[in-house]
């Protein structure tokens, strides 16, 4: 019986030590300074390699993954006849473009059409013009079939693209995805939220300066 009591005490003491250690880890994170918390908040959340691509932009020029290597870029998925989220997303991308320029950040913007059979280069150019797009660093891409863009979005950005036959609207994600100079998607933000544009600028400033 004495042995059993000693054994039980040892188990209880060990358990307490483990709990205190775990609580210590949690509290140490909770007690970090505001600067450290902010730094943690903008750490990469993803590590997804973007597949090679070579598509056509609004000016009929080819844009490939290789063209974007060596710089940060922000991607989204839109289509020109969208009746809901695409106009505010594209307006936000235009605001983001202005903010990046004000900060002196050399970042590319890429909008992939999720309705390529409708969105030829002329349609994309007209759509971009409506939102004051500066095409010097913002490409609207098409030149692929529906199945390809659906697969590309899922594999490269872990986002949904789905068009139902006979429907002129397309289901798609609304995130703005950040891709690093190595061609990996590392984070994403709400493309429908104007406030998130400031977070994207803050995130890019952190890594580029």
DAZI-V221507 format. One record per helix or strand of 2 or more residues. SS is the DSSP state (~ for helix, > for strand). FROM is the first residue (numbers start at 1). TO is the last residue. If there is no record, write none. Layout:
[[SS;FROM;TO] [SS;FROM;TO]]
This chain:
[[~;2;30] [~;34;41] [>;48;49] [>;54;56] [>;62;64] [~;65;68] [>;73;78] [~;85;103] [>;108;113] [~;121;130] [>;138;142] [~;146;157] [>;161;163] [>;170;172] [>;175;179] [>;184;190] [~;194;208]]
